[in-house]
Structure formats: structure tokens, C-alpha cells
Amino acid sequence: MTGSLHPLLTDWPRSSSRPVKLQVSNSAVASLHRGHPLLYVERITRESHKGEPGDLAVVFDNKKRFVAIGLYDPFSPVRLRVLRAGQPGPIDRAFFAERIAQALARRLPLLQTETDGYRLIHGESDGMPGMVVDRYGDTAVVKLYTHAWFPHLCDCLESLLEQQPLSRIVLRLNRGLQQHPEHLRGLEDGQILYGEPIVGTLTCRENGLRFEVDPIRGQKTGFFLDQRDNRARVERLALGKRVLNVFSYNGGFSLAAARGGAREVTSIDQSGPALESSQRNFALNADVPTVAAARHLTIRDDAFKAMADLVKKGEKYDLVIIDPPAFAVRRAQVKEALAAYGRLAHLGVSLLAPDGDIVLASCSSPVTPEDFRRTMCEAAARAGRPLRRIEETSHALDHPLDFAESRYLKCLFAKA
């Protein structure tokens, strides 16, 4: 490690040495014993005192036996993010260093894949609930979902820098944290915490393809890393095909299809900057013969409207990819989300050439894989193009699934 972290981090007040003691409902105890890493405020029956963000909090059962210890956040409905359960132990720099080392070890196979854009730490599933760290080349992007990490961030990032060769660390804050700047002590979304400002275009590699990344203003941390394996699968399906990529963002699936030998790829997105980024990504990979040979078209429009217009024109594609943003973040939104997925599936199969391939994805965590599959199949059948030879994929190895609720990504590959 050379250089130092931003002084706003190194000067951040340490958490209190006095832990908050929590008593919780019996159902919460059972959930924590099963390994669930989050404790919601409505399941707490008693707090010894009101702590500050990042204080340690210890959960006891009704017989005063230790259940779990974690980071306390008085501003969040997720009052506790669990770091240890079952057996007590210290929560210190050595603890965080060990968690980071374990997370990095899980990603070692990616080093053999011409990939330097991937997730280093996947929050709860890597034992660091409320924190995500993505790597793009020698730049790491840390995204936080709770105030509780700020008192511990210096220890975590110094440990990360000792174990991972990085020249820059960027801070991203979820929307909830940005709404309370009074608790951020001057830190801002997109701030450089370590290293020099980004000059020019930052790029990363995914299975040998180059993509531009905007870690300061881009969606998520700058790229959708979780679809890496599914993009590689699309590449293997694309030879000689006419491809439609809906909700294309910066063209990840489009570029994969082009390298796979697609003769034509059409990218649909309502964001002009996203489509311009997809064009630049094609240019970045113009040295790949199949990418250079593929005709790349873009349509800037609402996806539902654009697809409906293409249906009216009688357009047909050999491969249709539909990867929308999350339609549901709460259970109350599931019914509406499934209806939207159904409309997309209906439009998608209506645009398929005979015996075409369709890829349907969902990143809405409240939508179960079973409900998603059923909705897609029913919608395709109503359109007269029932899905067959269905295969389902999920998360890549850098987005591990260590508890049931961590599964958010669903992807169906099918013929119709």
C-alpha cells in the first residue's frame, strides 16, 4: 500500500466500546440461528440504549444466551447487520482482514479468465452485510448501504489495500445514505477515497472483451457484473444470428453476441448516454474480427413501445435478450412486476423467428424463481409460442448465494 486514505475516513470517530444489548422475538432468534444476516427493528423487543451508527450490538435470547453480534444502525429499519452468530468473538481489524481474505480467495478462478472486472465483496454472502466492493482493473468501488460501516471503513480499506493491488478506491452511497448528508461528515457519493482522480476513460476486461466503466456516476458501481456468465452463454448462441437486446444499457449482451458471430445486433434502451456507451464499447473491441463484422443498430425508446413497434413492422430475430431493471424491490410490488415481465415475454416471443432462442432475466429479489418461470411460460404460451428446452441460470461465483434471500438474479434460456 502506497499513499493514504482520505482524511475524512482516517479521522472518523471510532465506535463506542459499550455495545448495545438487544433482546428480540423468538422468531428472530430462530432466524439468526439459521444464519440470516439481517435483524429488522420490528423484531427487537428491547434495546439497552440508543447507540450510534457502527456501534456493536449483541443479541441475546430470552434466557440471556448469546445469539449474534453485528453493526448497529439507528437510522435504518435493518437495525443490525450480523457479523458473528452462534459463538462470540472480537470484531476488529484482524476480523475484517480475515473476511476480506476469504472473499478474495473465492474469486481466484476469475484470474484465469481474462477478467479484471468483478465483485470482490458481495455484502451479506461474504460476511460483510451492507457493503459491496467491485473491482475494475486497478480501481475498486465501495458501495455502502448503511451508516454503520463508516467507523470501520478505514480498517476495512487498509486491509483490502494490503491484500489486493489497487491504485484507486471510489466511494458510492446508496440513495438512502445520500438523503442524510448530515450523517456523512463531508463524504459524498463518487468521492475518491484513495489514489488519484480518474482521467480519461476507465475500462475493464470481461472474458477478454473491453468495456468502459463510469464508477462515479454509472448505474450500480459502473457496470452490471452479475450477468457475466450469462453474457458468455449468449456469445455461444449467437453465431450467424440476428439479435435483439432489450434494456441493453451499455451493450454487454450486444457485444457478447457480436463476438459470438452474430451478423446483426440491435440494442434498445431509453437512455441516449447508455446507447452511446454501447457504441464506444463496440469501438473498443473493433480489433476482434467478429465484432468488427457485426452490424450494430441502436433504438432509443421505451422498451415496451419499441418492441411493440417492431412487432407491427413484422420484424423477426433469431435471438432475443430481455434484461430489464428491477420491477419489484418490495413484496407489495410483485404482482405488478410479474405482469410487466409477462408483457415483455409476450412481446419477446412475438419477435422470435421460428425455433428462435430467447433469454429472459429478472433482478427483482422479491420475485421467486418459480413465479418468474411460471409467468414467462404462461405469457409465451398465450402468444402461441410456448417455451421449450428451458434452462435456468443464476449468479456467477463472485455473487455467491450464502442464504436463501440473497438470490435475486433469475435468467431463463429457452427455445420458442
N, C-alpha and C positions, 0 to 999 in steps of 0.2 A: 504493500500500500504506500503510495506516494501522495503528498498533499494532505488536506484535511477536510473534514465535513464542514458544512455551513455552520457558522457560529450560532445561528438560531437553534440548531439542534444540540450542539455541544453545551450551550448554556441553558438548555431546557431543565426546569426543576425536576428533581427525581421524585418518584412516587413515595408516598408515605410508608414508613416502616410498620405502621399499625394497620393490619389487614381488616377489611370489612368482613364481619361474620354474617352468613346468610343461612336462614332456615327456609326450606322450600317444601312444596307439596310432595306427597308420597309418589305421585305420578312423575314429578320432576326428578326425584331421586332415582326412580326406575329408569327413566330416560338417560340420565347421566351415567348410570351403571352400564347401560347398553352402548355407551360411547358417543352419545350425541354431544357435540361441542358447544352448543348454544343454550343459554338459560334466559328465558323471557321474563320480564318484570312481573307479569300477572301470576307467575308460578312461585313467586317469592312471598313467604308468609311473614318474615321478619328480617330486618336489617339492623345490625348493631349500631350503625351510624351511617350518615351520608358521606361517602368517600369522594375523592376526586378522580377524574379520568386517568386510568392507568394504575390506580391502586390495585393491589392484590386483594382478592376476595375469596374466602374459604366457605364452602358449602358443607353443612352438617345435616345429618338426618335427625329424626325426632328422638333418637337415642344419643344424640351428640357425637355420633361417629363421623369421621372424615369421609367425605364423598368426592370432592373435587376442589381444585384451586385454579384461578384464572384471572383475567384482566377485567376490571370493573369499569363500566361507563354509565354514569348517572344521567347522561343525555339521550341514551338510546333505549328503545324497547328491548333490545338484546342487552340485558343488564350485565351479563357475564359471558365471556368467551373463554372456554376451558383450555388450560394448558396441561394440567395433570389430573388424572382421575384414578380412583382406587387406592393409590399409595401417595402420601405426601412426599415432597422433596423441594429443594431450593429452586427458585425462579431467578436466575441471574445471567450474567453474560455467558458463562460456560453452558448453561442450559440452552440459550438461544443459538450458540455456536454449534452445539450438537444437532439441534433441529435443522439448521441450515445445511450441515454436512450430510445429514440423512436425505434431505431433499435433493441436493446436488447429485448424490450417488444414484438416485432413481433415474436421473436424466443422462447418465453416461452413455447409454446406447445411441443417443442422438448425435453424439460426436462423430459417429461413423457414417452419417447420412448427408454430408454437405449442407448442414443446417446450423445456423447460428442465431436463428430467431425462434425462441421457445420460452415456455414458462419455467422459471426457476423455483418459485414457491407458489403453491396453489392453496393458499388460505387454510381452511379447516382440514383439508385432506392431507396437508403436510404439517399439521400440528401448529400452525400459525394463524389462527382464526381472525379474520378481518384484515388480512394483509395478503396482497398479491405482488409478486415480483416477476417481471418479464424481461428477457434479455434480447436485445437487438444488436448483434455484433458485440462491440465492447461497451455498449450503453445499457444500463439497467434502468427499468422504470418501476418504481414502487408505488402501488396504488393502495390507499388506505380507506377502510370503510367504518372506522371507529376512532374516536379521540383517544381511546385507551392505549394506542401504540406509541403516542408521542414521547412519553417519558422513557420508553425503552428503545426508541428508534436508533439512537446513537450506538448503543451496544450491538443492535442487530446489524446495522450497516457496516460498522467496523469489522464485525465478524464475517460478513459477506465479502468485503473487500480483501480480507486476509485469505479467503478460500477461493475466490473467483477473480480472474484477471479482468478488471473493468477500468475504463478511463473516465466514466461519467455515470452519475445517478440522477434521475429525474423524479420528482415527486408529483403524483397525481392524487387528487382527492375526489371522493365520490360526492354527488350532489348534496347529500345531507350535511357533510362537513363544510362544504363551501357556503352553506346558508348560515353558518355561525362563525364568521371570521373573528369574533371576539375571543374565541377559544383557541385560535391558531397561532397567536403570538407573533404575527407577521408572516408566517408561512403561507404560500399561495399555491394554487393548482398550476402545474407546469414549471415550478421552480427547480433550478439546478441545485442539488444538494451536495454534489461532489463533481469536480472536474470543470472543464471549460464549456462555454455556451456552444450550442450546435451551430455550425457554419455550413451552409450549403445543404445538400440533400443527404439525409441519413438512410442507409439501406441495410437490409439483412438478407440472408440466404435461406431458402426453404427447399430442401431436396435439390439444391443446385440452381434453382430459379432465384433471381434477384427481385426484391420488392422495395419500393420506397416506403419509409415509415415516418410518421409525424407523432413523436411521443409527447409533444407539448399540447397539441390541440386535437389530435386524432381520436376517433372513437375507441372506447376501452383504453388500452395503453398505446394505441397507434396501429394495431393490426389485429385480425381475428386469427389468433394462433391455434384455436381449438379445432379448426377444420383441416389441419394439415394432412392427416391421414385420409380424409375423405376427398381432398383435392387430388392426392396421389391416385386414389381409386378412379376418380373421374378421368384422369390422364390415361389410364389403361383402357377406358371405354371409348375414347374419342376418335380413334383412327378413322379418317375418311368421312367423318360425320358433320352435319350441320347442327350447331349447338346454340341453345338459348340459355343464358344465365340471368336469372331474375333476382333482384335485390343484389346486384353484382358488387356494390361498394367499389373497392379499388381493383377489382378484376382478378382475384385469386383463383377462382374456379375457371374463369375465362382463359387465363394464361396457362393453367394446367392442361386444359383441353387443347389449346393451341400446340403446346409442346407434344401432346399425345398424338398429333397428326390431324386434328380437326381441319376441315377445309374452310369452314366459316364459323365465326363465333359472334353472337350478338349479345351485348351487355345492356341490361335495363336497370336504371337507378334514377330516383328523382333528384339526386344531388349532382349538380354540374361539376363541382370540385372532385367528387368521387370518380366520376367518369373520366375527367381529365387525368386523374391519378392512374386510372387503369390504362390509359393511352401511354402515359410515361412508363408504366411498368412493362408494356409491350416493347417500348423502345429500349429499355434497359436490357432486354433479353433478345434483341434483334440478331445477336450472333448465333442464336440457336436456329438452325435451318427451318425446322417445322414452325417455329413461332413467326419467323420472317415470311413464311409462305402462307400462313393463315390470314384470311380476310377478317378483320375485326371491325364490327359495326357497333355503334352505341345509340341508345334511345333514352333520352331524358324525359321521364314521365312517371306518374303514379303507376306502380306495378300492376294493379288490378285493371286500370284503364288501358295501359299499354298492351297487356295480354289479350284483353277483350277486343281491342282494335286489330291485333294480329289474327285472332280467330275469324273476325269478319272478313279480313282480306284473304282468308284461306291459306295462310302460311302454315308450313309443317316443318318440324325439326326432328332429327334423329335422336337427339339427347336434350332433355330439358332439366335444368337445375333450378330449384326454388329454395332459397335460404333466407327467409325473412328475419327481421329483428324480433325480439321477444314481444309477443302479443299479450302475454299474461305474466305479471310479477306477483299477483295475489290470487288466492283460490277463487275469490269472487269474480275474477276476470276469465276463468277457464271456459265457461260456456261460450262467451263471445269470441274467445281466441279460437276454439275448435271450429266455430262457424267460419271464421276467416281462413283457417287452414283448409277447410273443406272447399271453399270457393277457389282457393289457389290450386288445389288438386284437380278440381273440375276443369279449370282453365288450362292447367298444365297438360292433362291427358288429351284435351281437345286440340292442342297444338302438336301432338306427337304423330309422327309418321307411323305407318304400320310396323308393329314389332319394335317400337322405339323404346329407349331407356329413359326413365325419369328418376330424379333424385329429389327427395322431399325432406327438408330439415326443420327442426324446431329447437330453439334455445330457451323456451318458456319452461322454467323449472316446475311450476305447479301442474303442468300438463304431463300426465303419466305416459310412458312409452306405449302402454296398452290402449289408452284413449286416443293417442295420436295415430297409431297404426289403424285402429278401427275407423276413425274419421276419414283418413286418407283412402282406405279401401272402399268405404261406403260411397264417398264422393266420386271416386273413379268409376265405380260400378254404375252409379246414376248417370254418368256421362257416356255409358256404353263402352267403356274401355277398362274393364276390371284389371286390377294389378295382379301380376303373377311372378313367380320366381323371386319373391320378396326376400331381401336380405337386410338386416338391421345392423348398424354400426353405432358406436358411442364415442367415448372420449379417448384421446390419444394418451400416451403414457405420461406426458408432462401435465396432464389434467386428471390426476388419479381420483378414483372413486372409493373413498375410505369409509363412507357411511351413506345410507340409502338416499338421504335428501340432497347429497352432493351431485346427483345425476341430473343434469339439466339438458344436455345435448342429445337429441334423438335424430337419426338420419336413416331414411329408407331408400334402398336401391331396388328398383323393380322394372319389369317389362310391362308394357301395356299395348 
